Amino acid sequence: MGHTVDKCIVVSHLKRVTACQENHVEQDIPWTDDRDFWWHEEMEDKEPACYPEWMDAEDPLFMLYTSGSTGKPKGVLHTTGGYLLYAATTFKIVFDYKPGDIYWCTADIGWITGHTTLCMDLANGASSVIFEGTPFYPDNDRYWAVIDKYKVNQFYTAPTAIRALMKFGDGPVLKHKLDHFESLGSVGEPINPEAWLWYYRYVGKERCSIVDTFWQTETEWSCHAPLPGCTPMKPGSAYEERIGPFAMPDVVQHAPAYQDAFRLVIYRTLAKMVDSLLDLSKCFEVINHLVNKAGEEFVCKQGDIDLVTETDKEVEQLLMNGIKEQFPDHKFIGEEESSAEGRPEAINRFPTWIIDPVDGTMNFVHAFPHSCISVGLVVNKVTELAIVYNPLLKQPLPLVEARVHFTMTSP
């Protein structure tokens, strides 16, 4: 394929658990000393622990794209503090996790469910089963065999998997004890009553709560779920109870010990759209038009010292109103006004426009042609776009270290 392997870490495999095919021929792969390394030998002189790196709560943790089932795929950036706190807390509540429990989520690691599963159970110090393969190999009872082998207490899978396993009847399930279950979970899509009842009767032995959870990549974990042992169950029906930022009073009444935890997880936003997905071309098109328009106001007022403050206000207001019309969720930092509430805005992850309506006040007052309108767009504390425009000479000024450089154009 044209690719070269520079280094190869080789893990010593355990004995095969399945027989090779009759026509299988072992391949003799040559060992290259400066390329191939045994994993166990490389680990001999390494630290036994992986020490944590202290992070700020708003530091990016991971980026994941939505599937596109609810529209155009979106890149979602979850940050360290909010994500981990919310995932850890809701996992503990929704699955009634207790120290020593064994948890298994069958979701693929590239899906938000599988990804969050590793984070939330590790954050609780939980033991988790990691699985790769299908539920049908080497036999149709693969899931149930794994559950018995590792004495799984909480099992989390999708209605699609449940319906696929239902086709083989109850025989493969009844071959196994499945006597360590405490709660069963459903995720990914609405579960139909038939699948719910099969799951409850044959897998849970009619003694386990089923937590049918609703969430998205954007919400990072469940925002709508029953509480095991607390919420009356109804096959295939959504539940009124909501958790986290959507928490309703009756949920907290069910679990008073978690009241403080519920308050903690009500943070400002659930997810942050990746800044690179912001349409910077559109942002530039909008601000380019507005700056040209504001420049006309700028020129006609130049030279009158009594109008400096008035010009500041008029130019700033024109720019802010135009931006708000196109991007109502964006924030502002300006000389005369910083937000709709009149309070200064802090630079954070949200798209924030920084506006200096009359940059070079003394030149403006004395009618020197060296004043400008300066506007910058900062996203996630990084300058993404900037315009410095001299309306008197109808020319842009050079930008310094702008991450995305656009050339100012005249109308």
N, C-alpha and C positions, 0 to 999 in steps of 0.2 A: 504493500500500500504506500510505500515511499516514506514510512516512519521508522525512526531508529530508536531503540530502547537503550537508554544510557545506563540506568540502574534498575535492577529487578530484585525485590524482596521476596524470598521464597518461604512460605509457611509449610512446616512439616505436617502432612495430613494424617489424620487418624485412619484406622483400618476402614475400608469400604463397607458400607452398610447394605449396599445393593450389588447384586452380581453384574458382571460385565456382559455385554451382548456376546453371542457365540462367535461372531466373526471379528471381535475386537482384537486389535493388534497394538501392543504396547509400543509407544514411540520413544526412542532413545534421544533425549534432548541434551545436547552437550552443555556442560557447565563451564562458564567463562569467569575466571577469578576476579577480574577487575569490573565485572558487570553484575554478577549474581552473588547474593548475600543471604545467609540463613537468618530468619527473623529471630529465632531463639538465641543465636550467637550475638546478634546486634544488641539484644536487650540485656545481656549479662552485666554490663557495666553502667546501665542507666538507672536513674532514680526510680524507686518503687512507687512514687507518688507523682501526680501531675498537679502542680500547684496552681491555684487560681490567679487570674490576672484581674486586678480590681478595675472596674469600669464605672463610668458615669452613667446615671440612670437613662440619659438620653442618647448614649452611644449606640450606633447601629448594631443590631444583633445578627439579623439575617434578612435576606431578600428572597421573595418567592413570588412567582407569577400565578395569578388566578387562572382557572381552567378556561375561562371564556364562556362558560355555560350561562352566565348572567349578562353577557355583552362582550365587548372587546376585552381581551386579556389585559389585566393591569398588573404592573409591578408593585408589590407591596413591601414596604420596609418596616420591620418591627424593631423596636428599640429594646435595650437590655432590661431596664427596671420594670417598666409597665408590663411587658410581655411575660417575663418570668414570674412576676408576682401574681398576675392574673391566671396564668396557666397552672401554676402550682396550687393556688388557692381553690380554683374551681375543680381541679382534678380531685383534690382531697374531699371536697364537699359532694360532688356529683357521684363519685364511685365509693364514697364512704371509706376511703383508703385508711388502713391502719398499719403501723410498723410491722414488717414481717410478711405482709401480703405479697402475692405474686401476680403481676399484671401482664396482660397480653393484648396488644392492639395489632390486628392483622394488616393494617393499612401500609401501603408502600411509603418508603421514607421520603420520596419526592413529592408526596401529597401533604397538605398542611396537617392532616390528622396524624400521619405517621411521623412527621417532623416534630410536631408539638408533643406527641407522646413521649419521645425520648427526653425532651426538655422538662416536661412537667413531672414525670415519674422520678427522674434523677434529682430534680429540685426537692422532691419529698424523700429522697433516699430510698426509693422503692426499687425492688427487683423486677426486671422486665424481660419478657421473652422476645427475642429477635428472631424473625422467621423469614426465610427466603424460599420461594417455591409456590406451588399451587395446593389447594385443599384436596386435590384428587390424585396425588402421587406420593408414595407408591400405591396407595389405595384411597378409596373415597372416605375413609375415616381418619385421614391424616390430622385434621384439626383436633379431633377428639383424643387421638393417641398422644399428641403433644400436650394437650391440657392435662391428661392423667399423669403423664410422665413428670411434668414439672409442677403438678398440684396447683394449677392456676386458680386464683380467687376472683379476679375481675377479668372478664373477656369482652372485647370491643371489636365489632366487625360491622360490615355493611349489609343492608337488606338484599343486595344483589348476591352476595355470597350465601346468605341464608336460603334464598330461593333456589340457588344452584344445588345446594346440598339436600334440599327437600326432595329433589327428583329421585334420589336414591332410597327414599323411604326412611323409616325410623331404625332399620336394622343396624346400619353402621354406627349410629349414636348409642343404641342400647348395648353394644358390645363393651362399652366403657362405663366406669363408675361415675365420673364427673361429680364427685361428692365434695369437692372443695370450693365450689362456686359460692360467692356471696352476692355478686351483682353481675348482670349482663348488660352490655351497651349496644346501641344501634346508632349508626352515623352514615352520612353521605347522601341520603335521600329519604323521603317519607317511607315508612315501613307499612305494608299492607296488613290488614287484620289476620289473614291466613298465615303469613310468614311470622307475625308476632306470636300467634298462638302456638305454632310449631316450635318456635324458639323457646317459649315459656314452658311448654309441656315436656318436650323431649330433651332439650339441652339443659334447661334450668330445673327440671323435675318438679315444676309447679311450686317451687319454694324460693325462687330468686326474684328480686326486683329487676325490671327491665327499664333502663334509662335511655329513652329515645331522645337523642341530642340534636339540636340544630345549631350550626355555626358555619362560618365561611373563612376563607383565607384572610379576609379583611378583619374578622373579629378575633382571630388568633386562637380561640378555643370556644367552647360552648357558651352561647348567650341565652339559650332557651332549653331547659332540661328539667325533668322531675328530680326529686330527691329520694333516694332508695329508702324504703321503709316509712316514708312520710307522705308521699304523694299517691293518692288512689290511682291505680293503673286502668287504662282503657285501651284495648287492642287497636293499634293503627291510628290512634288519635293524638293530635298535638296537645301539649300541656299548657296550662295558663302560666305556670311558674317560669320566671325568668331569673337570670343570675347576673352577677357582675354589674356593669354599668347600667343594665336594664332591670336591676333587681326590683321586685315588687314587695311590698310590706309582708304579704302572707308567707313568702319564702323565708324571710328572716325570722318570722314567728315560728316556723317549723324547726329552725335550727338556731336558737338564741345564742349558742356558744360561738357562732360565726358572725355575729353582728359587726364586730370590729373588722373582721376580714372583709366583709362586704363593703364597708366604708372605705377600706384601703384600696380596693380594686376599682373604685369609681374615679378613674383618672381622666385626663382631658380628652383623649381620643383613643380609638381602638387600633387604628392602623394609619400609616403614613404612606401616601402614594410616592413612589420613587421619584426623586426630583428630576431624573433624566427623562421621565415620561411627560413632564410638563412641556407643553408645546411652546418652545422658546421662539420659534418663528412667528407664531401668532402674537406672543407677548411683544416681540420687537415691532411687528407690523402695527400693533395698537399704539405703543408708546411713541413710535416714530411719527405717526399721524398726529398724535396729541401734542408732541413737542413742537412740531412745525406750526400747529395751530396756536399754541401758547406763545410761540415766538412772535407772532403778529401783535399780540397784546403787549409783549415785552418791548417791542420796537416803538410802538406809538406812545409809550409812557416814559421812555428813556429821557434822562436829563432833569427830571423834576424831583427834587429831594423830598418834597412832601408826599410824593406818591410811592416811595420805596416800599413801605409796609403794605400799602394798598395793592401794589403790583405783586408783592410776595403772595398775598392772600389770593388774589385773582388767578395768578398762574398756578399756584399750588392746588386751588380748588378745581380749576379746569382739568388738571392732570388727574387728580384723585377721582373726580366724578366720572371721567372717561374710563379710568381703569376699573372702578367699581361696577360700571355698567357691563363690562366684558368679563371681569373676574371678581364676582361678589364676595368670594371667600378670602381674597388676598388682604394682607395687612399693610399698614403704612407707618413710616417714620418721616415726619416733615418738620419744617420750621414753625409753621403756624398751627398745625393740627396733626395729631399722630394716629388717631383712631376715631371711629364713629362715636365712642364714648368720651372722647376728649382726653384720654389718658395716654401717656407714652407707651409705645409698644416695645417689647423686648425682642431682640434678634433670636429666633429659634428655628425650628424645622419648617415652619410655615412660610410660603412665598410672601416676602415682605419687600415692598417698594420703598426705597429711600430717596427723598426728593429735596433738592435745594433749588427753589424756584428762581432765585436771583443770586447767582454765585459770582462774586466780584462786585459788591455793593458800591464801593467808592468809585470804581470805573463807571458803573451805571449812572451814578449821581452826576459825575462830571462829563458824561456823554462820550467817554472813551470807548472805543469799539472792542473792549476786552472783558465782556461779561458773558455769562452763559447760563443755560438751564442744565442742571445735572440730575440725572435719574439713574438709579441702580436697582437691580432685582437680586435679592438674596434668598436662597432656598437652602434650608438645612445648614445655615451659617456659612454658606459658600456663595460668593458673587457669581451669578450665572450670566448676567447681562448688564451692560452699562451704556448710557448715552450721555455725552457731554457736548452740548450744541450751542454754538454762538449764533443767535438769530440776527445779530447786526451784520455779520459777514456771511450769513447763511452757510456756515460750514461746521462740520463736526471737529472736535479736538481729539488728539490721540488718546486711546484708552490704555491704561496700565494694568497688565496682568488680569484682564477679564478672561474668564474661563471660556466664554462663548463670545466671539467677536463678530459684530455685525457692522456693516457700513451704513452710516446715516444717509438717508436720501431725502431730497427735496420733493415737495408735493408736485 
